[in-house]
Amino acid sequence: MLRKYRTDAAFAANEAETVRTDAPAYWVCLALLLAVVALAARIASIW
């Protein structure tokens, strides 16, 4: 009985770790990351 719950929990954790590229949060984070990199490049070029 305990083994089944442990397996289900491991499966749920595994599912949560997979990156879904269709999730809006993924694209928002990617856009923010690109914006930060572009801003850092501009600041570095000014200095």
Residue pairs with C-beta under 8 A, 6 or more apart in sequence:
19 26
20 26
